[in-house]
Amino acid sequence: MGPTGARPPEAGELTATDWDRLFDELYLRTYAALADPETARKQAEGLVRLVGLELDADVIDCPCGYGRHSTEFARLGLHVVGVDRSEVLLAEARRRAGEGEWPRFVQADYRELPFEDGSFDCVANLFSSLGFWGEEGDRRAIAEFRRVLRPGGSLVVETMHRDLLMTIFGPKSWERLPDGALMIEERAFDHERGVIRVRHEVVEPDGARVAAPYELRVYTATELIAFARDVGFEHVSCHGDLDGAPLSRDTRLVLVAR
């Protein structure tokens, strides 16, 4: 499902074309190829402990990307539905998941989820998955997450936050990919808008280049807490990781809203 409405994009907001360019085979060649599978396993286990999920709990992994957390949630005995806008990433998620009953995968935009109210015990929004659609889009997404949660359910957001970004920010990085290509990222941070602009590029061994520039709104913990409370979450807490470590400027942000 594509973006809804005909309004022009906000500052810092991806258009549908930009989104499709970033979250396709290029994503699989770069971020997915460099990801450590052990990290996804530990994060899934940490989330289950952090919010006290029971066996057979209904979880939505949204967006799920290529399914690295969805498959781990299923391994832990959860009934998990992975949701993503990208059919390319969903196809890879289905390939990795195999033939088991869980996880199941649905193509949808997380600002307009195709599920009834109160369908899930937990919403997992992991790996800096907010910030691509502007503040209005992120508020809509968080409101949708609350809508599909059952009473007493939990939203877990794991993301970069502004304090950490200011500590570790670097204008350029490069890394060799497993297929021999080079991944280069050039970055600029707009302090007034709270937006990081990234030129994500792959340089092939023969010198050919493919790039997917994007912008990401990076929130403070205070801003995300306000979003969650604005849409009706009553209890909100923040941690430094999915094992419940204290939040600091040197950790990522894990927000738990109930």
N, C-alpha and C positions, 0 to 999 in steps of 0.2 A: 504494500500500500504506500503510495507516495504522499508527499506533504499535502495538507489540506488548506483550502483557502486561496485567494488570489492576491493577497496583499504582497507588497515588495518585501524582500528579506531585510531583517534588522541588521544593524552593524554587528559584525562578528558571527553572522548566521550563514551556514552553508546553504547554497541552493541545491535542488535535487541533483543537478548535473555534477556539482562539486562532490557531493556525498557519494554518488555512484563511482566517481573517478578514484576516490580515496579507498572506499571499502569494497574492493573487488580483488582481482588476482594480484594487484600490487601489494595489498595488505597481506595476503598470504605469503608473498615472496619476502616480505620485510619483517613486520612485527611478529607475524605468526612463526616465521622461520627461526626467529631469534628467541622466542619465548621458551622458558624452562618448564616442561610439563610438571615437574615436582612442585613448582610454585602454585599452580592451579590446584593440585591435590591438597596442599597444606592450607590454601585459602578456603577451599570448600569445607574442609574439616573444621577450620577455625570458625567459619560462619555458623555452622551447625551448633557448635558449642556456645558461641556468643549469644545466640538468640534462643537456645534450648529447643531446637527442632526435634520432633519425634519421628520415628520410623514411619514411612508412608505419608509424611506431610506433603502438602501440595505447594510446590515452589515454582515461581516464574523467574527465569534467568533472562533479563531484559535490559539492553540487547545482549544476545548471546554470542554474536560473532560466529566464529567457526566451532563453537561448542566446547571449548576446553574446560569451562566450569560446569556446563550442563552434564557432561559425561561423568564428571567426578561426583556431582550431586546424585546422579542415578546410581553410581557405584555404592554410595552410602545408604541406599534404600529409600531415597526420596522420589516422589512422583513429580518429575520436573518437566516443564514446558519451556523450551528455548524460543525466544522471539527475536527476530531481527528483520530489518528492512532489506538487507542485501541477499538476493537469491544466490549469488556466488558464494558468500560465506555460509549460508544455510546448506548449500549442496555439500560443502566440505564438512560441515557439522554432521550431516546425515551419514556421510561416508565414514567418519571417525566413530560414530556411535554404534554402527553395526545394526543388527537385526533385533535387538531386545525391545521390550515394550516401552521402556523409558531410556533416554529422554524422547520426547516428541517435539517437533519443530513447526513453527507457524511463522509465515511471512507477514509482518505488520509494522506499522509505525508506532513507536511507544507513546506518542501523544494522543493516539486514538486506538486503544487496545480492543480487539474483538472478543472480549470475554464479559460474562455477566458480573454484576456487582458481587463482591464477596466470594470470589472463586478460589483464592489462594491463601495459604498460611504465611507465606513470605515472598517478598519481591527482592531479588538480588540484582543490583545495578552496579557492576564492577568494572574496574580499569578505566577510570576517567571517561565515562560514557555520557555524562551530561556536559553541556557547554557548547554543543555544535549548532543549536537552533535558537540562540538568543535567550534572554531572560523570560520572555513570554512563552517560548516553546518549552523551556525547562520547568516553568511553573505548571504548564499543562501536563507535562509528563509526570511530575510528582503528584498532581491531583489524580491522574489516571492510576498511578501506583496505589494510592490510598483507596480509590474506588473499588479496585479488584481484590483488596485485602479483606479477609474475614475479621470480625471483631476480635481484638487481641492479637492480630497479625502484625508482622514486622517488615518494615522497609530497611534494607541495608544498602547504603551507598558507599563505595570504596573509590577514592578519587585523589588526584592532585589537588592541593589547595594553595592559595596565594602565598602564604607565609613560607611554605617549603619551596615553591617556585622561586621566590626572591632569594632564597639561600643557595640554590643549586644552579640557577640560570646560566646557560652558556649560549653564545650566539651561533655556534656552529659545532657539529659533530659528524663523524663518519665512522662506518663500520663495514667490514667485509662480510658479505652474505655467504651462506653455504654453497650457492651456485656459482660463486666467483665474482659476482657483480659487487658494486660498492654502493652502500646506502649513505646518502649525504642529507643532513638536515641543517637548514639555515633558519634562525629564529630571531624575532624581534618582539619585545613586550611593550604593549601600549598601557602605561600605568593609569591613565585616566579612565579607560574603558575596562581595564582588567582583562584584556584579551592578548593572548599570545598568537602571533602570526608565524606559521611554519611553512617553509618550502621543503616538502618531502620528495626526494629525488633518488632515482636509481641510475647509476652509470654502468652500462654493460661492459664486458671485457673488450668489445670492439669499439667502445667510445660512444655508442648510441645512448641517448638519455630519455627517461620518461619521468615526469614530475606530477605531483598532486599537491598544490598549495592548499592550505586550509587555515582556519582560525578557530581558536578554542577559548571560550569565556572561562576563566579560572576564578572560582569563588573563594571567599573566606569561609571559615566555619560558621561565623556569625550570619552570613548571608544565607547559607544553606539551611541553617536552623530556622531562620525566619521563613523561608519558603515552606518548610515542612509544617510549621505551626500555622501558617496562613491557610493551608489547604485542609487543616483539621487534625493533624497528628497532635496528640496530647502529651506524649512523653518522648523527648528527644535527648539523646546522649551522643557524645563523640569520643572516639578512640584513635590511637595511633596505628593500629593494624587490626586484623581480624582475630587476633588472639587476645584483644582487649588491652593492649599496652596504652599508656597515657599518650594523649595527643600533644605534639610539640611542633615547633617549626622545622624539626629535623625528621619528622615522620610524615607519611601520607595520612589522609583523613578517612576515617570510617565513621559514618553517621548512621545511627540506629534510631528509627522513628517507629513508635508503636501506637 
